[in-house]
Amino acid sequence: MNLYYCDSSALVKRYVNEQGTPWVQTITAANSANIIFVSRITWVEVQSAFARLDREGQMDSVKVATARQLFLYDWTNQYQIVELDQDISGQAGQLVQHYPLRAYDSVQLASALNLFPFFSRIDPQLFTFVCADDRLVNAAKAEGMRVENPNNHP
């Protein structure tokens, strides 16, 4: 069992066939016994990605509807949701001053950093930040987290 914090750029790959999809599907599979953490804002970001793919014709409407249903099922039954609270929003505000991050990316990083100290005390190799955005990956590395970019996996 491992613990993964997946930001939206990584999690979308579970539902949309892209570079890194097989790897993300492996770590997030229900039978993997891995624990998957996501931020509350991931709901909005993934829904936005599905809508954009549908709107731009990059994915047909039936596949988008199926992806939405699968995401809802996993959201309800598998993911551990990190709530956006005052501490996380405060930390996100500080992160955007130190790194070239967009607002929601800083919330993603702050959400993972909220969990990281607890799990790193148990075993630093247990917790991995998963993200397909290089700027966010670099910021997470700078904060001392173990990271994986699904784009580096076939």
C-alpha positions as CSV (number, residue, x, y, z in Angstrom):
1,M,0.0,0.0,0.0
2,N,1.2,3.5,-0.9
3,L,-0.3,6.9,-0.4
4,Y,-0.7,9.2,-3.4
5,Y,-1.9,12.8,-3.6
6,C,-3.2,13.3,-7.2
7,D,-3.7,16.7,-8.6
8,S,-6.3,17.2,-11.3
9,S,-3.8,17.1,-14.2
10,A,-2.8,13.6,-13.1
11,L,-6.3,12.4,-12.1
12,V,-7.9,13.2,-15.5
13,K,-5.6,10.7,-17.0
14,R,-7.5,7.9,-15.2
15,Y,-10.6,8.8,-17.3
16,V,-9.1,10.2,-20.5
17,N,-6.6,8.3,-22.6
18,E,-3.4,10.4,-22.6
19,Q,0.3,9.9,-22.0
20,G,0.6,8.2,-18.6
21,T,-2.9,6.9,-18.4
22,P,-1.9,3.2,-17.9
23,W,0.4,4.2,-15.0
24,V,-2.3,6.4,-13.3
25,Q,-4.9,3.6,-13.8
26,T,-2.5,1.2,-12.1
27,I,-1.8,3.3,-9.0
28,T,-5.5,4.3,-8.6
29,A,-7.0,0.9,-9.3
30,A,-9.4,0.0,-6.4
31,N,-7.7,-3.4,-6.0
32,S,-4.3,-1.7,-5.6
33,A,-4.9,-1.0,-1.9
34,N,-3.4,2.4,-2.5
35,I,-4.9,5.4,-0.8
36,I,-5.6,8.3,-3.1
37,F,-5.9,11.8,-1.7
38,V,-7.4,14.7,-3.7
39,S,-8.3,18.3,-2.9
40,R,-12.0,19.4,-2.8
41,I,-11.2,21.7,-5.8
42,T,-10.3,18.6,-7.9
43,W,-14.0,18.1,-8.4
44,V,-14.3,21.4,-10.2
45,E,-11.0,21.1,-12.2
46,V,-11.8,17.6,-13.5
47,Q,-15.4,18.6,-14.4
48,S,-13.9,21.6,-16.3
49,A,-11.5,19.3,-18.2
50,F,-14.3,17.0,-19.2
51,A,-16.4,20.0,-20.4
52,R,-13.5,21.4,-22.4
53,L,-12.8,18.1,-24.1
54,D,-16.5,17.8,-25.0
55,R,-16.8,21.4,-26.1
56,E,-13.7,21.3,-28.3
57,G,-14.6,18.0,-29.8
58,Q,-11.5,16.2,-28.5
59,M,-13.7,13.5,-26.9
60,D,-17.2,12.5,-28.0
61,S,-20.1,13.2,-25.7
62,V,-20.8,9.5,-24.9
63,K,-17.2,9.0,-23.7
64,V,-17.4,12.2,-21.7
65,A,-20.6,11.1,-20.0
66,T,-19.0,7.8,-19.2
67,A,-15.9,9.5,-17.8
68,R,-18.1,11.7,-15.6
69,Q,-20.0,8.7,-14.2
70,L,-16.8,6.9,-13.4
71,F,-15.3,9.9,-11.8
72,L,-18.4,10.4,-9.7
73,Y,-18.3,6.8,-8.6
74,D,-14.6,7.0,-7.6
75,W,-15.1,10.4,-6.0
76,T,-17.8,9.0,-3.8
77,N,-16.3,5.6,-3.1
78,Q,-12.5,5.8,-3.3
79,Y,-10.9,9.2,-3.0
80,Q,-10.0,10.7,0.3
81,I,-11.0,14.4,0.0
82,V,-8.8,17.1,1.5
83,E,-11.1,20.0,2.4
84,L,-10.2,23.5,1.6
85,D,-10.0,25.3,4.9
86,Q,-8.4,28.5,6.2
87,D,-5.0,26.9,6.9
88,I,-4.8,25.5,3.3
89,S,-6.0,28.7,1.7
90,G,-3.5,30.7,3.8
91,Q,-0.6,28.4,2.8
92,A,-1.7,28.5,-0.9
93,G,-1.5,32.3,-0.7
94,Q,2.1,32.0,0.5
95,L,3.0,29.4,-2.1
96,V,2.0,31.7,-5.0
97,Q,4.5,34.3,-3.6
98,H,7.3,31.7,-3.8
99,Y,6.6,29.7,-6.9
100,P,5.1,30.5,-10.4
101,L,1.9,28.7,-9.7
102,R,-1.7,29.4,-10.7
103,A,-4.2,29.8,-7.9
104,Y,-5.7,26.3,-8.0
105,D,-2.3,24.7,-8.4
106,S,-1.2,26.4,-5.2
107,V,-4.3,25.0,-3.5
108,Q,-3.4,21.6,-4.8
109,L,0.1,21.9,-3.4
110,A,-1.0,23.3,-0.1
111,S,-3.5,20.4,0.3
112,A,-0.7,17.9,-0.2
113,L,1.6,19.8,2.1
114,N,-1.1,19.6,4.8
115,L,-0.8,15.8,4.7
116,F,2.9,15.4,4.0
117,P,4.4,16.0,7.5
118,F,2.3,13.3,9.1
119,F,3.0,10.7,6.5
120,S,6.7,11.6,6.1
121,R,7.2,10.9,9.8
122,I,6.0,7.3,9.3
123,D,8.0,6.7,6.1
124,P,9.1,9.4,3.7
125,Q,8.7,7.0,0.7
126,L,5.1,6.2,1.6
127,F,3.6,9.5,0.3
128,T,3.9,10.6,-3.4
129,F,2.6,13.8,-5.0
130,V,1.4,13.0,-8.5
131,C,1.1,15.8,-11.0
132,A,1.5,16.3,-14.8
133,D,2.4,20.0,-14.6
134,D,6.1,20.7,-14.5
135,R,5.8,23.9,-12.6
136,L,3.8,22.3,-9.9
137,V,6.1,19.2,-9.9
138,N,9.1,21.5,-9.4
139,A,7.4,23.4,-6.5
140,A,6.5,20.1,-4.8
141,K,10.1,18.9,-5.1
142,A,11.3,22.2,-3.7
143,E,9.0,21.6,-0.7
144,G,10.7,18.2,-0.1
145,M,8.0,15.9,-1.4
146,R,8.5,12.8,-3.4
147,V,6.9,13.4,-6.8
148,E,5.8,11.5,-9.9
149,N,4.9,12.9,-13.3
150,P,2.6,10.5,-15.2
151,N,3.9,12.0,-18.4
152,N,7.2,10.2,-17.7
153,H,5.4,6.9,-17.9
154,P,4.3,5.2,-21.1
